[in-house]
Amino acid sequence: MRFNNERYREIYEKVQRDAMEAGYTLEDLERPYIDRLSKQTKSKRILRMVRLAYWLGWLRGIKFCDEMFTQVTLS
């Protein structure tokens, strides 16, 4: 994934490492949306899904900030 700001890349990678330490894989974190998980609602998986949604939202927010605060230059 490409970042416009080095600071946001570092924050993103730290949060990603924290999520991996919490038991998630890079595959789980590769797409920061939970729409693909909506059909996986077995009761023993609900807590894991909620925690994954937390990590994915955090990662998506960092990426959004990186894209939003980038200077645009017109040529």
Residue pairs with C-beta under 8 A, 6 or more apart in sequence:
1 12
1 63
3 9
3 12
3 63
3 66
4 66
4 67
4 70
5 66
5 69
5 70
8 62
8 63
8 65
8 66
9 66
11 62
12 59
12 62
12 63
12 66
15 55
15 58
15 59
15 62
16 26
16 29
16 59
18 55
19 28
19 29
19 55
19 59
20 26
20 29
22 51
22 55
24 52
24 55
28 52
29 55
29 56
29 59
31 56
32 56
32 57
32 59
32 60
32 63
33 56
33 60
34 49
34 52
34 53
34 56
37 49
37 52
37 53
40 49
41 49
